[in-house]
Amino acid sequence: MSRIIVKLKDYYFEYSTIVDAPVTYGMKRDEFEAYYRNEYGKSGM
């Protein structure tokens, strides 16, 4: 499953190329880092 991190202005979200749509809501950087660490673990960072 391909996902990319997108930044629009000051907000970050994950976008899926499979469903061709965002799969998370827009978050500030610190919120997104916490989400990403929780979702993928420290090795993903």
CORVEN-V971972 format. One record per backbone hydrogen bond with DSSP energy under -1.0 kcal/mol. CO is the residue of the C=O (numbers start at 1). NH is the residue of the N-H. Records with the same first field share a line. If there is no record, write none. Layout:
CO=NH ; NH
This chain:
2=17
4=15
6=13
8=11
11=8
12=27
13=6
14=23
15=4
16=21
21=16
27=12
28=32
29=33
30=34
31=35
32=36
33=37
34=38
35=39
36=40
37=41
